Amino acid sequence: MVEIVRTNDLVMVGFLQSLLENANIPVLVADAHMSALEGMIGAFPRRLLVLDDDADRARRLIREAGLEGELRQG
């Protein structure tokens, strides 16, 4: 799996997850349950992971949505 986005913005995580899943790209949101440990202060960013084979298509969709700045280098 490849990390394509890392953010503390929960709205962004939800939007990107929806965008990718609607394009039939499976997404794993890593660290989503860290809020139980951090007390919902947003100290730990969530990471969006996709399969290696889907990474290029996922990055293209995110760019087309105008959110290229959210992408991790890689």
A tleap script that builds the chain and sets N, CA, C and O, in Angstrom:
source leaprc.protein.ff14SB
mol = sequence {
  NMET VAL GLU ILE VAL ARG THR ASN ASP LEU
  VAL MET VAL GLY PHE LEU GLN SER LEU LEU
  GLU ASN ALA ASN ILE PRO VAL LEU VAL ALA
  ASP ALA HIE MET SER ALA LEU GLU GLY MET
  ILE GLY ALA PHE PRO ARG ARG LEU LEU VAL
  LEU ASP ASP ASP ALA ASP ARG ALA ARG ARG
  LEU ILE ARG GLU ALA GLY LEU GLU GLY GLU
  LEU ARG GLN CGLY
}
set mol.1.N position { 0.841 -1.176 0.000 }
set mol.1.CA position { 0.000 0.000 0.000 }
set mol.1.C position { 0.887 1.241 0.000 }
set mol.1.O position { 2.020 1.222 0.481 }
set mol.2.N position { 0.338 2.315 -0.552 }
set mol.2.CA position { 1.059 3.569 -0.699 }
set mol.2.C position { 0.287 4.673 0.010 }
set mol.2.O position { -0.928 4.790 -0.146 }
set mol.3.N position { 0.996 5.477 0.786 }
set mol.3.CA position { 0.373 6.638 1.419 }
set mol.3.C position { 0.289 7.757 0.391 }
set mol.3.O position { 1.300 8.157 -0.185 }
set mol.4.N position { -0.914 8.258 0.165 }
set mol.4.CA position { -1.057 9.346 -0.807 }
set mol.4.C position { -1.404 10.676 -0.158 }
set mol.4.O position { -1.121 11.733 -0.722 }
set mol.5.N position { -2.022 10.635 1.034 }
set mol.5.CA position { -2.393 11.869 1.733 }
set mol.5.C position { -2.180 11.659 3.229 }
set mol.5.O position { -2.436 10.581 3.766 }
set mol.6.N position { -1.702 12.724 3.892 }
set mol.6.CA position { -1.604 12.748 5.361 }
set mol.6.C position { -2.123 14.106 5.812 }
set mol.6.O position { -1.593 15.142 5.411 }
set mol.7.N position { -3.163 14.101 6.648 }
set mol.7.CA position { -3.766 15.357 7.071 }
set mol.7.C position { -4.459 15.221 8.423 }
set mol.7.O position { -4.880 14.134 8.818 }
set mol.8.N position { -4.566 16.341 9.116 }
set mol.8.CA position { -5.349 16.417 10.353 }
set mol.8.C position { -6.784 16.846 10.072 }
set mol.8.O position { -7.624 16.815 10.972 }
set mol.9.N position { -7.073 17.242 8.853 }
set mol.9.CA position { -8.379 17.754 8.460 }
set mol.9.C position { -9.348 16.591 8.220 }
set mol.9.O position { -9.299 15.933 7.181 }
set mol.10.N position { -10.224 16.351 9.193 }
set mol.10.CA position { -11.144 15.221 9.094 }
set mol.10.C position { -12.141 15.365 7.953 }
set mol.10.O position { -12.572 14.368 7.373 }
set mol.11.N position { -12.508 16.592 7.629 }
set mol.11.CA position { -13.410 16.824 6.497 }
set mol.11.C position { -12.712 16.439 5.199 }
set mol.11.O position { -13.321 15.826 4.321 }
set mol.12.N position { -11.433 16.798 5.077 }
set mol.12.CA position { -10.659 16.442 3.887 }
set mol.12.C position { -10.525 14.925 3.766 }
set mol.12.O position { -10.646 14.370 2.674 }
set mol.13.N position { -10.276 14.264 4.884 }
set mol.13.CA position { -10.166 12.801 4.869 }
set mol.13.C position { -11.463 12.189 4.350 }
set mol.13.O position { -11.440 11.316 3.482 }
set mol.14.N position { -12.581 12.643 4.877 }
set mol.14.CA position { -13.871 12.115 4.439 }
set mol.14.C position { -14.152 12.388 2.973 }
set mol.14.O position { -14.647 11.517 2.257 }
set mol.15.N position { -13.835 13.604 2.522 }
set mol.15.CA position { -14.061 13.946 1.121 }
set mol.15.C position { -13.205 13.084 0.202 }
set mol.15.O position { -13.704 12.526 -0.775 }
set mol.16.N position { -11.917 12.975 0.515 }
set mol.16.CA position { -11.023 12.199 -0.344 }
set mol.16.C position { -11.361 10.717 -0.328 }
set mol.16.O position { -11.279 10.047 -1.358 }
set mol.17.N position { -11.737 10.208 0.827 }
set mol.17.CA position { -12.145 8.810 0.903 }
set mol.17.C position { -13.360 8.572 0.010 }
set mol.17.O position { -13.407 7.588 -0.728 }
set mol.18.N position { -14.331 9.459 0.077 }
set mol.18.CA position { -15.522 9.345 -0.749 }
set mol.18.C position { -15.185 9.463 -2.236 }
set mol.18.O position { -15.684 8.690 -3.054 }
set mol.19.N position { -14.339 10.429 -2.580 }
set mol.19.CA position { -13.926 10.633 -3.976 }
set mol.19.C position { -13.310 9.364 -4.545 }
set mol.19.O position { -13.666 8.924 -5.638 }
set mol.20.N position { -12.393 8.787 -3.801 }
set mol.20.CA position { -11.686 7.601 -4.290 }
set mol.20.C position { -12.581 6.368 -4.309 }
set mol.20.O position { -12.557 5.602 -5.273 }
set mol.21.N position { -13.360 6.170 -3.269 }
set mol.21.CA position { -14.231 5.001 -3.232 }
set mol.21.C position { -15.303 5.057 -4.318 }
set mol.21.O position { -15.701 4.020 -4.848 }
set mol.22.N position { -15.775 6.262 -4.654 }
set mol.22.CA position { -16.746 6.398 -5.744 }
set mol.22.C position { -16.131 6.077 -7.092 }
set mol.22.O position { -16.849 5.788 -8.050 }
set mol.23.N position { -14.798 6.125 -7.179 }
set mol.23.CA position { -14.086 5.741 -8.397 }
set mol.23.C position { -13.610 4.284 -8.306 }
set mol.23.O position { -12.759 3.851 -9.083 }
set mol.24.N position { -14.166 3.544 -7.355 }
set mol.24.CA position { -13.822 2.137 -7.135 }
set mol.24.C position { -12.351 1.923 -6.799 }
set mol.24.O position { -11.738 0.943 -7.223 }
set mol.25.N position { -11.796 2.854 -6.032 }
set mol.25.CA position { -10.434 2.722 -5.524 }
set mol.25.C position { -10.547 2.474 -4.023 }
set mol.25.O position { -10.948 3.370 -3.280 }
set mol.26.N position { -10.199 1.266 -3.565 }
set mol.26.CA position { -10.265 0.985 -2.130 }
set mol.26.C position { -9.290 1.869 -1.355 }
set mol.26.O position { -8.160 2.087 -1.790 }
set mol.27.N position { -9.732 2.372 -0.212 }
set mol.27.CA position { -8.930 3.286 0.609 }
set mol.27.C position { -8.877 2.760 2.039 }
set mol.27.O position { -9.886 2.323 2.592 }
set mol.28.N position { -7.697 2.810 2.622 }
set mol.28.CA position { -7.537 2.520 4.043 }
set mol.28.C position { -7.176 3.823 4.726 }
set mol.28.O position { -6.191 4.467 4.365 }
set mol.29.N position { -7.977 4.217 5.722 }
set mol.29.CA position { -7.661 5.403 6.510 }
set mol.29.C position { -6.912 4.917 7.743 }
set mol.29.O position { -7.505 4.383 8.681 }
set mol.30.N position { -5.598 5.112 7.722 }
set mol.30.CA position { -4.760 4.672 8.839 }
set mol.30.C position { -4.766 5.735 9.934 }
set mol.30.O position { -4.893 6.928 9.661 }
set mol.31.N position { -4.631 5.289 11.148 }
set mol.31.CA position { -4.578 6.154 12.330 }
set mol.31.C position { -5.912 6.819 12.641 }
set mol.31.O position { -5.948 7.804 13.379 }
set mol.32.N position { -6.990 6.311 12.106 }
set mol.32.CA position { -8.309 6.914 12.331 }
set mol.32.C position { -8.752 6.778 13.786 }
set mol.32.O position { -9.554 7.581 14.262 }
set mol.33.N position { -8.246 5.787 14.487 }
set mol.33.CA position { -8.689 5.566 15.860 }
set mol.33.C position { -7.738 6.155 16.895 }
set mol.33.O position { -7.892 5.912 18.092 }
set mol.34.N position { -6.769 6.919 16.445 }
set mol.34.CA position { -5.842 7.564 17.365 }
set mol.34.C position { -6.544 8.613 18.229 }
set mol.34.O position { -6.033 8.992 19.284 }
set mol.35.N position { -7.705 9.080 17.787 }
set mol.35.CA position { -8.425 10.099 18.552 }
set mol.35.C position { -8.769 9.603 19.958 }
set mol.35.O position { -8.890 10.404 20.885 }
set mol.36.N position { -8.925 8.300 20.117 }
set mol.36.CA position { -9.210 7.756 21.446 }
set mol.36.C position { -8.032 7.984 22.393 }
set mol.36.O position { -8.211 8.131 23.602 }
set mol.37.N position { -6.837 8.009 21.828 }
set mol.37.CA position { -5.643 8.217 22.639 }
set mol.37.C position { -5.278 9.687 22.790 }
set mol.37.O position { -4.730 10.099 23.813 }
set mol.38.N position { -5.581 10.463 21.779 }
set mol.38.CA position { -5.156 11.864 21.786 }
set mol.38.C position { -6.204 12.810 22.361 }
set mol.38.O position { -5.907 13.985 22.575 }
set mol.39.N position { -7.396 12.343 22.613 }
set mol.39.CA position { -8.449 13.190 23.171 }
set mol.39.C position { -9.039 14.154 22.163 }
set mol.39.O position { -9.476 15.242 22.540 }
set mol.40.N position { -9.066 13.783 20.881 }
set mol.40.CA position { -9.661 14.572 19.786 }
set mol.40.C position { -9.005 15.943 19.605 }
set mol.40.O position { -9.676 16.890 19.195 }
set mol.41.N position { -7.716 16.066 19.900 }
set mol.41.CA position { -7.043 17.348 19.726 }
set mol.41.C position { -6.400 17.490 18.341 }
set mol.41.O position { -5.881 18.554 18.006 }
set mol.42.N position { -6.434 16.438 17.548 }
set mol.42.CA position { -5.899 16.511 16.192 }
set mol.42.C position { -4.384 16.442 16.117 }
set mol.42.O position { -3.790 16.944 15.163 }
set mol.43.N position { -3.752 15.830 17.107 }
set mol.43.CA position { -2.294 15.760 17.138 }
set mol.43.C position { -1.735 14.742 16.142 }
set mol.43.O position { -0.608 14.890 15.670 }
set mol.44.N position { -2.507 13.725 15.827 }
set mol.44.CA position { -2.036 12.677 14.929 }
set mol.44.C position { -2.788 12.753 13.607 }
set mol.44.O position { -4.009 12.594 13.581 }
set mol.45.N position { -2.082 12.993 12.522 }
set mol.45.CA position { -2.759 13.059 11.227 }
set mol.45.C position { -3.249 11.687 10.779 }
set mol.45.O position { -2.674 10.655 11.125 }
set mol.46.N position { -4.311 11.705 10.011 }
set mol.46.CA position { -4.820 10.485 9.384 }
set mol.46.C position { -4.084 10.317 8.063 }
set mol.46.O position { -3.708 11.294 7.415 }
set mol.47.N position { -3.884 9.058 7.673 }
set mol.47.CA position { -3.194 8.760 6.421 }
set mol.47.C position { -4.123 7.982 5.513 }
set mol.47.O position { -4.753 7.016 5.944 }
set mol.48.N position { -4.214 8.396 4.250 }
set mol.48.CA position { -4.982 7.656 3.265 }
set mol.48.C position { -4.021 6.790 2.469 }
set mol.48.O position { -3.062 7.281 1.874 }
set mol.49.N position { -4.298 5.492 2.469 }
set mol.49.CA position { -3.471 4.520 1.774 }
set mol.49.C position { -4.288 3.847 0.685 }
set mol.49.O position { -5.466 3.541 0.874 }
set mol.50.N position { -3.655 3.620 -0.450 }
set mol.50.CA position { -4.293 2.889 -1.549 }
set mol.50.C position { -3.333 1.801 -2.014 }
set mol.50.O position { -2.142 1.836 -1.707 }
set mol.51.N position { -3.857 0.852 -2.747 }
set mol.51.CA position { -3.014 -0.191 -3.319 }
set mol.51.C position { -2.030 0.422 -4.312 }
set mol.51.O position { -2.336 1.417 -4.968 }
set mol.52.N position { -0.865 -0.174 -4.412 }
set mol.52.CA position { 0.166 0.321 -5.337 }
set mol.52.C position { -0.392 0.500 -6.754 }
set mol.52.O position { -0.099 1.493 -7.420 }
set mol.53.N position { -1.190 -0.460 -7.204 }
set mol.53.CA position { -1.735 -0.414 -8.565 }
set mol.53.C position { -2.726 0.727 -8.775 }
set mol.53.O position { -2.957 1.140 -9.912 }
set mol.54.N position { -3.311 1.240 -7.698 }
set mol.54.CA position { -4.301 2.314 -7.795 }
set mol.54.C position { -3.717 3.698 -7.528 }
set mol.54.O position { -4.418 4.698 -7.683 }
set mol.55.N position { -2.457 3.775 -7.133 }
set mol.55.CA position { -1.869 5.035 -6.670 }
set mol.55.C position { -1.882 6.122 -7.752 }
set mol.55.O position { -2.261 7.259 -7.470 }
set mol.56.N position { -1.483 5.798 -8.960 }
set mol.56.CA position { -1.445 6.820 -10.016 }
set mol.56.C position { -2.837 7.358 -10.318 }
set mol.56.O position { -3.022 8.566 -10.472 }
set mol.57.N position { -3.806 6.470 -10.402 }
set mol.57.CA position { -5.180 6.900 -10.689 }
set mol.57.C position { -5.736 7.731 -9.538 }
set mol.57.O position { -6.430 8.722 -9.767 }
set mol.58.N position { -5.438 7.336 -8.304 }
set mol.58.CA position { -5.899 8.084 -7.128 }
set mol.58.C position { -5.297 9.487 -7.122 }
set mol.58.O position { -6.003 10.465 -6.875 }
set mol.59.N position { -4.001 9.589 -7.393 }
set mol.59.CA position { -3.351 10.903 -7.440 }
set mol.59.C position { -3.953 11.782 -8.541 }
set mol.59.O position { -4.146 12.983 -8.355 }
set mol.60.N position { -4.245 11.166 -9.686 }
set mol.60.CA position { -4.846 11.930 -10.789 }
set mol.60.C position { -6.214 12.480 -10.388 }
set mol.60.O position { -6.521 13.639 -10.669 }
set mol.61.N position { -7.032 11.663 -9.738 }
set mol.61.CA position { -8.356 12.118 -9.299 }
set mol.61.C position { -8.252 13.263 -8.299 }
set mol.61.O position { -9.028 14.217 -8.357 }
set mol.62.N position { -7.303 13.170 -7.393 }
set mol.62.CA position { -7.128 14.226 -6.393 }
set mol.62.C position { -6.655 15.510 -7.062 }
set mol.62.O position { -7.103 16.599 -6.700 }
set mol.63.N position { -5.757 15.393 -8.029 }
set mol.63.CA position { -5.319 16.586 -8.783 }
set mol.63.C position { -6.495 17.211 -9.535 }
set mol.63.O position { -6.673 18.428 -9.523 }
set mol.64.N position { -7.293 16.365 -10.188 }
set mol.64.CA position { -8.440 16.863 -10.953 }
set mol.64.C position { -9.460 17.546 -10.049 }
set mol.64.O position { -10.208 18.411 -10.504 }
set mol.65.N position { -9.497 17.166 -8.780 }
set mol.65.CA position { -10.405 17.800 -7.812 }
set mol.65.C position { -9.823 19.116 -7.284 }
set mol.65.O position { -10.447 19.791 -6.466 }
set mol.66.N position { -8.626 19.473 -7.754 }
set mol.66.CA position { -8.007 20.731 -7.342 }
set mol.66.C position { -7.314 20.664 -5.990 }
set mol.66.O position { -7.088 21.691 -5.351 }
set mol.67.N position { -6.977 19.458 -5.555 }
set mol.67.CA position { -6.387 19.280 -4.228 }
set mol.67.C position { -4.978 18.704 -4.296 }
set mol.67.O position { -4.579 17.919 -3.436 }
set mol.68.N position { -4.242 19.090 -5.303 }
set mol.68.CA position { -2.883 18.570 -5.494 }
set mol.68.C position { -1.998 18.843 -4.284 }
set mol.68.O position { -1.104 18.051 -3.986 }
set mol.69.N position { -2.230 19.950 -3.584 }
set mol.69.CA position { -1.432 20.300 -2.422 }
set mol.69.C position { -1.565 19.315 -1.271 }
set mol.69.O position { -0.733 19.317 -0.364 }
set mol.70.N position { -2.580 18.483 -1.289 }
set mol.70.CA position { -2.777 17.483 -0.228 }
set mol.70.C position { -1.951 16.213 -0.462 }
set mol.70.O position { -1.764 15.420 0.461 }
set mol.71.N position { -1.461 16.018 -1.678 }
set mol.71.CA position { -0.762 14.792 -2.023 }
set mol.71.C position { 0.609 14.706 -1.373 }
set mol.71.O position { 1.326 15.701 -1.265 }
set mol.72.N position { 0.960 13.505 -0.944 }
set mol.72.CA position { 2.302 13.225 -0.443 }
set mol.72.C position { 3.209 12.982 -1.633 }
set mol.72.O position { 2.772 12.466 -2.662 }
set mol.73.N position { 4.454 13.348 -1.493 }
set mol.73.CA position { 5.422 13.078 -2.561 }
set mol.73.C position { 5.715 11.590 -2.569 }
set mol.73.O position { 5.770 10.948 -1.520 }
set mol.74.N position { 5.899 11.059 -3.746 }
set mol.74.CA position { 6.215 9.622 -3.789 }
set mol.74.C position { 5.940 8.976 -5.067 }
set mol.74.O position { 6.168 7.775 -5.213 }
savepdb mol mol.pdb
quit
